[in-house]
């Protein structure tokens, strides 16, 4: 299912910002604090590691296989923040 909206992160928990399997994504960290971003083949990440995105940083229409080359069949994108934070996301 396509998504084009702001997602509110749950503090200190991985929050999925995709709502279906995707191959390409656009997102931007709209909060004042950094977030961790990672991708999986579906299930919630089991460790706190990922790419760090500072305030107002993100990516535009990037394939998950390029953004996360070491991930096994990345299809879902997850964010982790220390507080209630907003991430704008768009995907088909």
Jmol script that loads the backbone (N, CA, C; Angstrom):
load data "model"
ATOM      1  N   UNK A   1       0.835  -1.167   0.000  1.00  0.00           N
ATOM      2  CA  UNK A   1       0.000   0.000   0.000  1.00  0.00           C
ATOM      3  C   UNK A   1       0.890   1.245   0.000  1.00  0.00           C
ATOM      4  N   UNK A   2       0.605   2.163  -0.860  1.00  0.00           N
ATOM      5  CA  UNK A   2       1.399   3.386  -0.951  1.00  0.00           C
ATOM      6  C   UNK A   2       1.257   4.220   0.318  1.00  0.00           C
ATOM      7  N   UNK A   3       2.296   4.986   0.622  1.00  0.00           N
ATOM      8  CA  UNK A   3       2.270   5.846   1.801  1.00  0.00           C
ATOM      9  C   UNK A   3       2.928   7.161   1.431  1.00  0.00           C
ATOM     10  N   UNK A   4       2.357   8.262   1.896  1.00  0.00           N
ATOM     11  CA  UNK A   4       2.889   9.597   1.660  1.00  0.00           C
ATOM     12  C   UNK A   4       2.452  10.470   2.834  1.00  0.00           C
ATOM     13  N   UNK A   5       3.122  10.280   3.978  1.00  0.00           N
ATOM     14  CA  UNK A   5       2.675  10.950   5.202  1.00  0.00           C
ATOM     15  C   UNK A   5       3.781  10.970   6.247  1.00  0.00           C
ATOM     16  N   UNK A   6       3.505  11.698   7.313  1.00  0.00           N
ATOM     17  CA  UNK A   6       4.424  11.758   8.447  1.00  0.00           C
ATOM     18  C   UNK A   6       4.071  10.644   9.434  1.00  0.00           C
ATOM     19  N   UNK A   7       5.100   9.937   9.882  1.00  0.00           N
ATOM     20  CA  UNK A   7       4.947   8.853  10.854  1.00  0.00           C
ATOM     21  C   UNK A   7       5.540   9.329  12.172  1.00  0.00           C
ATOM     22  N   UNK A   8       4.831   9.080  13.258  1.00  0.00           N
ATOM     23  CA  UNK A   8       5.303   9.434  14.602  1.00  0.00           C
ATOM     24  C   UNK A   8       6.022   8.222  15.184  1.00  0.00           C
ATOM     25  N   UNK A   9       7.270   8.415  15.585  1.00  0.00           N
ATOM     26  CA  UNK A   9       8.049   7.321  16.171  1.00  0.00           C
ATOM     27  C   UNK A   9       7.683   7.126  17.640  1.00  0.00           C
ATOM     28  N   UNK A  10       7.651   5.883  18.066  1.00  0.00           N
ATOM     29  CA  UNK A  10       7.464   5.542  19.472  1.00  0.00           C
ATOM     30  C   UNK A  10       8.838   5.652  20.136  1.00  0.00           C
ATOM     31  N   UNK A  11       8.965   6.414  21.237  1.00  0.00           N
ATOM     32  CA  UNK A  11      10.276   6.594  21.860  1.00  0.00           C
ATOM     33  C   UNK A  11      10.947   5.270  22.241  1.00  0.00           C
ATOM     34  N   UNK A  12      12.212   5.145  21.884  1.00  0.00           N
ATOM     35  CA  UNK A  12      13.056   4.010  22.264  1.00  0.00           C
ATOM     36  C   UNK A  12      12.543   2.649  21.790  1.00  0.00           C
ATOM     37  N   UNK A  13      11.764   2.637  20.722  1.00  0.00           N
ATOM     38  CA  UNK A  13      11.304   1.388  20.110  1.00  0.00           C
ATOM     39  C   UNK A  13      11.426   1.518  18.601  1.00  0.00           C
ATOM     40  N   UNK A  14      11.767   0.430  17.938  1.00  0.00           N
ATOM     41  CA  UNK A  14      11.780   0.446  16.480  1.00  0.00           C
ATOM     42  C   UNK A  14      10.351   0.661  15.993  1.00  0.00           C
ATOM     43  N   UNK A  15      10.172   1.617  15.084  1.00  0.00           N
ATOM     44  CA  UNK A  15       8.877   1.910  14.487  1.00  0.00           C
ATOM     45  C   UNK A  15       8.996   1.692  12.986  1.00  0.00           C
ATOM     46  N   UNK A  16       8.122   0.874  12.433  1.00  0.00           N
ATOM     47  CA  UNK A  16       8.156   0.646  10.990  1.00  0.00           C
ATOM     48  C   UNK A  16       7.560   1.861  10.282  1.00  0.00           C
ATOM     49  N   UNK A  17       8.294   2.411   9.307  1.00  0.00           N
ATOM     50  CA  UNK A  17       7.777   3.563   8.561  1.00  0.00           C
ATOM     51  C   UNK A  17       7.199   3.150   7.209  1.00  0.00           C
ATOM     52  N   UNK A  18       7.407   1.904   6.827  1.00  0.00           N
ATOM     53  CA  UNK A  18       6.753   1.378   5.634  1.00  0.00           C
ATOM     54  C   UNK A  18       5.504   0.636   6.092  1.00  0.00           C
ATOM     55  N   UNK A  19       4.514   0.543   5.227  1.00  0.00           N
ATOM     56  CA  UNK A  19       3.313  -0.198   5.604  1.00  0.00           C
ATOM     57  C   UNK A  19       3.044  -1.351   4.634  1.00  0.00           C
ATOM     58  N   UNK A  20       4.064  -1.666   3.837  1.00  0.00           N
ATOM     59  CA  UNK A  20       4.013  -2.808   2.921  1.00  0.00           C
ATOM     60  C   UNK A  20       5.444  -3.054   2.443  1.00  0.00           C
ATOM     61  N   UNK A  21       5.646  -4.125   1.703  1.00  0.00           N
ATOM     62  CA  UNK A  21       6.971  -4.379   1.133  1.00  0.00           C
ATOM     63  C   UNK A  21       7.267  -3.313   0.084  1.00  0.00           C
ATOM     64  N   UNK A  22       8.471  -2.739   0.144  1.00  0.00           N
ATOM     65  CA  UNK A  22       8.856  -1.695  -0.801  1.00  0.00           C
ATOM     66  C   UNK A  22      10.231  -1.990  -1.383  1.00  0.00           C
ATOM     67  N   UNK A  23      10.524  -1.402  -2.518  1.00  0.00           N
ATOM     68  CA  UNK A  23      11.855  -1.508  -3.117  1.00  0.00           C
ATOM     69  C   UNK A  23      12.551  -0.154  -3.157  1.00  0.00           C
ATOM     70  N   UNK A  24      11.775   0.936  -3.065  1.00  0.00           N
ATOM     71  CA  UNK A  24      12.307   2.290  -3.151  1.00  0.00           C
ATOM     72  C   UNK A  24      11.608   3.157  -2.106  1.00  0.00           C
ATOM     73  N   UNK A  25      12.352   4.119  -1.521  1.00  0.00           N
ATOM     74  CA  UNK A  25      11.763   4.943  -0.462  1.00  0.00           C
ATOM     75  C   UNK A  25      12.320   6.360  -0.480  1.00  0.00           C
ATOM     76  N   UNK A  26      11.494   7.279  -0.004  1.00  0.00           N
ATOM     77  CA  UNK A  26      11.888   8.649   0.298  1.00  0.00           C
ATOM     78  C   UNK A  26      11.511   8.883   1.751  1.00  0.00           C
ATOM     79  N   UNK A  27      12.424   9.465   2.547  1.00  0.00           N
ATOM     80  CA  UNK A  27      12.078   9.843   3.915  1.00  0.00           C
ATOM     81  C   UNK A  27      12.954  10.986   4.369  1.00  0.00           C
ATOM     82  N   UNK A  28      12.466  11.734   5.353  1.00  0.00           N
ATOM     83  CA  UNK A  28      13.251  12.804   5.960  1.00  0.00           C
ATOM     84  C   UNK A  28      12.924  12.872   7.450  1.00  0.00           C
ATOM     85  N   UNK A  29      13.962  13.024   8.252  1.00  0.00           N
ATOM     86  CA  UNK A  29      13.833  13.180   9.693  1.00  0.00           C
ATOM     87  C   UNK A  29      13.363  14.605   9.957  1.00  0.00           C
ATOM     88  N   UNK A  30      12.131  14.774  10.411  1.00  0.00           N
ATOM     89  CA  UNK A  30      11.568  16.098  10.655  1.00  0.00           C
ATOM     90  C   UNK A  30      11.728  16.561  12.101  1.00  0.00           C
ATOM     91  N   UNK A  31      12.413  15.794  12.907  1.00  0.00           N
ATOM     92  CA  UNK A  31      12.588  16.159  14.312  1.00  0.00           C
ATOM     93  C   UNK A  31      13.912  16.897  14.511  1.00  0.00           C
ATOM     94  N   UNK A  32      14.134  17.345  15.740  1.00  0.00           N
ATOM     95  CA  UNK A  32      15.370  18.046  16.072  1.00  0.00           C
ATOM     96  C   UNK A  32      16.472  17.117  16.562  1.00  0.00           C
ATOM     97  N   UNK A  33      16.192  15.820  16.601  1.00  0.00           N
ATOM     98  CA  UNK A  33      17.140  14.856  17.131  1.00  0.00           C
ATOM     99  C   UNK A  33      17.443  13.779  16.097  1.00  0.00           C
ATOM    100  N   UNK A  34      18.574  13.129  16.249  1.00  0.00           N
ATOM    101  CA  UNK A  34      18.965  12.079  15.305  1.00  0.00           C
ATOM    102  C   UNK A  34      18.053  10.858  15.435  1.00  0.00           C
ATOM    103  N   UNK A  35      18.002  10.078  14.358  1.00  0.00           N
ATOM    104  CA  UNK A  35      17.287   8.810  14.354  1.00  0.00           C
ATOM    105  C   UNK A  35      18.204   7.748  13.752  1.00  0.00           C
ATOM    106  N   UNK A  36      17.967   6.509  14.112  1.00  0.00           N
ATOM    107  CA  UNK A  36      18.611   5.365  13.466  1.00  0.00           C
ATOM    108  C   UNK A  36      17.625   4.808  12.451  1.00  0.00           C
ATOM    109  N   UNK A  37      18.133   4.401  11.291  1.00  0.00           N
ATOM    110  CA  UNK A  37      17.275   3.835  10.251  1.00  0.00           C
ATOM    111  C   UNK A  37      17.910   2.539   9.767  1.00  0.00           C
ATOM    112  N   UNK A  38      17.083   1.495   9.628  1.00  0.00           N
ATOM    113  CA  UNK A  38      17.564   0.224   9.109  1.00  0.00           C
ATOM    114  C   UNK A  38      16.459  -0.430   8.290  1.00  0.00           C
ATOM    115  N   UNK A  39      16.800  -1.496   7.595  1.00  0.00           N
ATOM    116  CA  UNK A  39      15.822  -2.230   6.791  1.00  0.00           C
ATOM    117  C   UNK A  39      15.948  -3.720   7.088  1.00  0.00           C
ATOM    118  N   UNK A  40      14.810  -4.419   6.977  1.00  0.00           N
ATOM    119  CA  UNK A  40      14.784  -5.872   7.179  1.00  0.00           C
ATOM    120  C   UNK A  40      13.941  -6.508   6.083  1.00  0.00           C
ATOM    121  N   UNK A  41      13.912  -7.814   6.091  1.00  0.00           N
ATOM    122  CA  UNK A  41      13.049  -8.527   5.141  1.00  0.00           C
ATOM    123  C   UNK A  41      11.636  -8.682   5.705  1.00  0.00           C
ATOM    124  N   UNK A  42      11.351  -8.044   6.818  1.00  0.00           N
ATOM    125  CA  UNK A  42      10.014  -8.073   7.397  1.00  0.00           C
ATOM    126  C   UNK A  42       9.971  -7.856   8.890  1.00  0.00           C
ATOM    127  N   UNK A  43      10.611  -8.746   9.672  1.00  0.00           N
ATOM    128  CA  UNK A  43      10.483  -8.630  11.125  1.00  0.00           C
ATOM    129  C   UNK A  43      11.220  -7.432  11.714  1.00  0.00           C
ATOM    130  N   UNK A  44      10.803  -7.070  12.915  1.00  0.00           N
ATOM    131  CA  UNK A  44      11.414  -5.959  13.637  1.00  0.00           C
ATOM    132  C   UNK A  44      12.907  -6.235  13.851  1.00  0.00           C
ATOM    133  N   UNK A  45      13.759  -5.214  13.742  1.00  0.00           N
ATOM    134  CA  UNK A  45      15.192  -5.421  13.965  1.00  0.00           C
ATOM    135  C   UNK A  45      15.466  -5.947  15.381  1.00  0.00           C
ATOM    136  N   UNK A  46      16.483  -6.775  15.506  1.00  0.00           N
ATOM    137  CA  UNK A  46      16.789  -7.359  16.813  1.00  0.00           C
ATOM    138  C   UNK A  46      18.011  -6.724  17.473  1.00  0.00           C
ATOM    139  N   UNK A  47      18.507  -5.640  16.899  1.00  0.00           N
ATOM    140  CA  UNK A  47      19.615  -4.921  17.531  1.00  0.00           C
ATOM    141  C   UNK A  47      19.509  -3.441  17.195  1.00  0.00           C
ATOM    142  N   UNK A  48      20.123  -2.621  18.021  1.00  0.00           N
ATOM    143  CA  UNK A  48      20.072  -1.178  17.835  1.00  0.00           C
ATOM    144  C   UNK A  48      21.251  -0.699  17.001  1.00  0.00           C
ATOM    145  N   UNK A  49      21.193  -0.978  15.719  1.00  0.00           N
ATOM    146  CA  UNK A  49      22.210  -0.474  14.809  1.00  0.00           C
ATOM    147  C   UNK A  49      21.528  -0.051  13.518  1.00  0.00           C
ATOM    148  N   UNK A  50      22.113   0.900  12.861  1.00  0.00           N
ATOM    149  CA  UNK A  50      21.555   1.403  11.615  1.00  0.00           C
ATOM    150  C   UNK A  50      22.278   2.662  11.188  1.00  0.00           C
ATOM    151  N   UNK A  51      21.765   3.273  10.157  1.00  0.00           N
ATOM    152  CA  UNK A  51      22.326   4.525   9.655  1.00  0.00           C
ATOM    153  C   UNK A  51      21.774   5.671  10.489  1.00  0.00           C
ATOM    154  N   UNK A  52      22.622   6.647  10.818  1.00  0.00           N
ATOM    155  CA  UNK A  52      22.195   7.799  11.607  1.00  0.00           C
ATOM    156  C   UNK A  52      21.809   8.935  10.663  1.00  0.00           C
ATOM    157  N   UNK A  53      20.624   9.492  10.910  1.00  0.00           N
ATOM    158  CA  UNK A  53      20.161  10.656  10.158  1.00  0.00           C
ATOM    159  C   UNK A  53      19.862  11.769  11.151  1.00  0.00           C
ATOM    160  N   UNK A  54      20.539  12.915  10.966  1.00  0.00           N
ATOM    161  CA  UNK A  54      20.328  14.071  11.827  1.00  0.00           C
ATOM    162  C   UNK A  54      19.047  14.794  11.410  1.00  0.00           C
ATOM    163  N   UNK A  55      18.711  15.844  12.129  1.00  0.00           N
ATOM    164  CA  UNK A  55      17.542  16.647  11.825  1.00  0.00           C
ATOM    165  C   UNK A  55      17.568  17.117  10.372  1.00  0.00           C
ATOM    166  N   UNK A  56      16.457  16.973   9.690  1.00  0.00           N
ATOM    167  CA  UNK A  56      16.267  17.399   8.296  1.00  0.00           C
ATOM    168  C   UNK A  56      17.080  16.598   7.283  1.00  0.00           C
ATOM    169  N   UNK A  57      17.668  15.491   7.678  1.00  0.00           N
ATOM    170  CA  UNK A  57      18.366  14.621   6.737  1.00  0.00           C
ATOM    171  C   UNK A  57      17.443  13.493   6.300  1.00  0.00           C
ATOM    172  N   UNK A  58      17.710  12.958   5.113  1.00  0.00           N
ATOM    173  CA  UNK A  58      16.927  11.854   4.603  1.00  0.00           C
ATOM    174  C   UNK A  58      17.443  11.415   3.250  1.00  0.00           C
ATOM    175  N   UNK A  59      16.611  10.692   2.524  1.00  0.00           N
ATOM    176  CA  UNK A  59      16.969  10.223   1.187  1.00  0.00           C
ATOM    177  C   UNK A  59      15.767  10.433   0.266  1.00  0.00           C
ATOM    178  N   UNK A  60      16.043  10.567  -1.022  1.00  0.00           N
ATOM    179  CA  UNK A  60      14.976  10.794  -2.003  1.00  0.00           C
ATOM    180  C   UNK A  60      14.973   9.692  -3.044  1.00  0.00           C
ATOM    181  N   UNK A  61      13.923   8.909  -3.050  1.00  0.00           N
ATOM    182  CA  UNK A  61      13.674   7.880  -4.054  1.00  0.00           C
ATOM    183  C   UNK A  61      14.882   6.964  -4.273  1.00  0.00           C
ATOM    184  N   UNK A  62      15.316   6.331  -3.197  1.00  0.00           N
ATOM    185  CA  UNK A  62      16.480   5.456  -3.233  1.00  0.00           C
ATOM    186  C   UNK A  62      16.037   4.005  -3.095  1.00  0.00           C
ATOM    187  N   UNK A  63      16.631   3.125  -3.870  1.00  0.00           N
ATOM    188  CA  UNK A  63      16.337   1.696  -3.771  1.00  0.00           C
ATOM    189  C   UNK A  63      16.916   1.148  -2.466  1.00  0.00           C
ATOM    190  N   UNK A  64      16.138   0.319  -1.784  1.00  0.00           N
ATOM    191  CA  UNK A  64      16.590  -0.238  -0.507  1.00  0.00           C
ATOM    192  C   UNK A  64      17.852  -1.066  -0.667  1.00  0.00           C
ATOM    193  N   UNK A  65      17.987  -1.784  -1.765  1.00  0.00           N
ATOM    194  CA  UNK A  65      19.180  -2.605  -1.986  1.00  0.00           C
ATOM    195  C   UNK A  65      20.436  -1.746  -2.113  1.00  0.00           C
ATOM    196  N   UNK A  66      20.291  -0.503  -2.544  1.00  0.00           N
ATOM    197  CA  UNK A  66      21.433   0.418  -2.635  1.00  0.00           C
ATOM    198  C   UNK A  66      21.691   1.064  -1.281  1.00  0.00           C
ATOM    199  N   UNK A  67      20.633   1.445  -0.596  1.00  0.00           N
ATOM    200  CA  UNK A  67      20.766   2.104   0.706  1.00  0.00           C
ATOM    201  C   UNK A  67      21.276   1.157   1.790  1.00  0.00           C
ATOM    202  N   UNK A  68      20.859  -0.111   1.715  1.00  0.00           N
ATOM    203  CA  UNK A  68      21.236  -1.121   2.707  1.00  0.00           C
ATOM    204  C   UNK A  68      21.817  -2.347   1.992  1.00  0.00           C
ATOM    205  N   UNK A  69      23.006  -2.223   1.388  1.00  0.00           N
ATOM    206  CA  UNK A  69      23.552  -3.318   0.579  1.00  0.00           C
ATOM    207  C   UNK A  69      23.865  -4.588   1.373  1.00  0.00           C
ATOM    208  N   UNK A  70      24.069  -4.466   2.673  1.00  0.00           N
ATOM    209  CA  UNK A  70      24.393  -5.642   3.481  1.00  0.00           C
ATOM    210  C   UNK A  70      23.180  -6.340   4.065  1.00  0.00           C
ATOM    211  N   UNK A  71      22.005  -5.743   3.883  1.00  0.00           N
ATOM    212  CA  UNK A  71      20.781  -6.357   4.424  1.00  0.00           C
ATOM    213  C   UNK A  71      20.312  -7.473   3.505  1.00  0.00           C
ATOM    214  N   UNK A  72      19.797  -8.532   4.104  1.00  0.00           N
ATOM    215  CA  UNK A  72      19.292  -9.672   3.356  1.00  0.00           C
ATOM    216  C   UNK A  72      17.874  -9.377   2.867  1.00  0.00           C
ATOM    217  N   UNK A  73      17.713  -9.114   1.573  1.00  0.00           N
ATOM    218  CA  UNK A  73      16.408  -8.870   0.960  1.00  0.00           C
ATOM    219  C   UNK A  73      15.610  -7.778   1.675  1.00  0.00           C
ATOM    220  N   UNK A  74      16.148  -6.539   1.765  1.00  0.00           N
ATOM    221  CA  UNK A  74      15.444  -5.482   2.495  1.00  0.00           C
ATOM    222  C   UNK A  74      14.118  -5.104   1.837  1.00  0.00           C
ATOM    223  N   UNK A  75      13.043  -5.099   2.639  1.00  0.00           N
ATOM    224  CA  UNK A  75      11.706  -4.773   2.145  1.00  0.00           C
ATOM    225  C   UNK A  75      10.952  -3.818   3.061  1.00  0.00           C
ATOM    226  N   UNK A  76      11.345  -3.780   4.318  1.00  0.00           N
ATOM    227  CA  UNK A  76      10.669  -2.939   5.308  1.00  0.00           C
ATOM    228  C   UNK A  76      11.697  -2.009   5.952  1.00  0.00           C
ATOM    229  N   UNK A  77      11.299  -0.767   6.230  1.00  0.00           N
ATOM    230  CA  UNK A  77      12.212   0.230   6.805  1.00  0.00           C
ATOM    231  C   UNK A  77      11.714   0.606   8.196  1.00  0.00           C
ATOM    232  N   UNK A  78      12.671   0.673   9.118  1.00  0.00           N
ATOM    233  CA  UNK A  78      12.401   0.915  10.532  1.00  0.00           C
ATOM    234  C   UNK A  78      13.225   2.093  11.027  1.00  0.00           C
ATOM    235  N   UNK A  79      12.660   2.879  11.969  1.00  0.00           N
ATOM    236  CA  UNK A  79      13.368   4.003  12.587  1.00  0.00           C
ATOM    237  C   UNK A  79      13.334   3.866  14.098  1.00  0.00           C
ATOM    238  N   UNK A  80      14.383   4.379  14.728  1.00  0.00           N
ATOM    239  CA  UNK A  80      14.490   4.352  16.183  1.00  0.00           C
ATOM    240  C   UNK A  80      14.919   5.737  16.641  1.00  0.00           C
ATOM    241  N   UNK A  81      14.156   6.306  17.559  1.00  0.00           N
ATOM    242  CA  UNK A  81      14.487   7.614  18.129  1.00  0.00           C
ATOM    243  C   UNK A  81      14.365   7.588  19.636  1.00  0.00           C
ATOM    244  N   UNK A  82      14.967   8.572  20.281  1.00  0.00           N
ATOM    245  CA  UNK A  82      14.947   8.610  21.746  1.00  0.00           C
ATOM    246  C   UNK A  82      13.724   9.310  22.316  1.00  0.00           C
ATOM    247  N   UNK A  83      12.945   9.946  21.459  1.00  0.00           N
ATOM    248  CA  UNK A  83      11.746  10.643  21.918  1.00  0.00           C
ATOM    249  C   UNK A  83      10.672  10.511  20.847  1.00  0.00           C
ATOM    250  N   UNK A  84       9.527  11.119  21.078  1.00  0.00           N
ATOM    251  CA  UNK A  84       8.479  11.136  20.068  1.00  0.00           C
ATOM    252  C   UNK A  84       8.963  12.041  18.935  1.00  0.00           C
ATOM    253  N   UNK A  85       9.254  11.436  17.801  1.00  0.00           N
ATOM    254  CA  UNK A  85       9.831  12.169  16.680  1.00  0.00           C
ATOM    255  C   UNK A  85       9.019  11.912  15.424  1.00  0.00           C
ATOM    256  N   UNK A  86       9.123  12.823  14.455  1.00  0.00           N
ATOM    257  CA  UNK A  86       8.380  12.708  13.204  1.00  0.00           C
ATOM    258  C   UNK A  86       9.308  12.426  12.043  1.00  0.00           C
ATOM    259  N   UNK A  87       8.881  11.490  11.189  1.00  0.00           N
ATOM    260  CA  UNK A  87       9.616  11.156   9.981  1.00  0.00           C
ATOM    261  C   UNK A  87       8.622  11.177   8.829  1.00  0.00           C
ATOM    262  N   UNK A  88       8.892  12.004   7.824  1.00  0.00           N
ATOM    263  CA  UNK A  88       8.053  11.991   6.641  1.00  0.00           C
ATOM    264  C   UNK A  88       8.533  10.844   5.760  1.00  0.00           C
ATOM    265  N   UNK A  89       7.593  10.064   5.222  1.00  0.00           N
ATOM    266  CA  UNK A  89       7.937   8.928   4.368  1.00  0.00           C
ATOM    267  C   UNK A  89       7.021   8.887   3.157  1.00  0.00           C
ATOM    268  N   UNK A  90       7.592   8.500   2.034  1.00  0.00           N
ATOM    269  CA  UNK A  90       6.818   8.323   0.801  1.00  0.00           C
ATOM    270  C   UNK A  90       7.360   7.112   0.056  1.00  0.00           C
ATOM    271  N   UNK A  91       6.439   6.217  -0.312  1.00  0.00           N
ATOM    272  CA  UNK A  91       6.810   5.046  -1.110  1.00  0.00           C
ATOM    273  C   UNK A  91       5.586   4.556  -1.848  1.00  0.00           C
ATOM    274  N   UNK A  92       5.836   3.814  -2.927  1.00  0.00           N
ATOM    275  CA  UNK A  92       4.718   3.268  -3.700  1.00  0.00           C
ATOM    276  C   UNK A  92       4.329   1.919  -3.149  1.00  0.00           C
TER     277      UNK A  92
END
end "model"
wireframe off; spacefill off
backbone 0.3
color backbone group
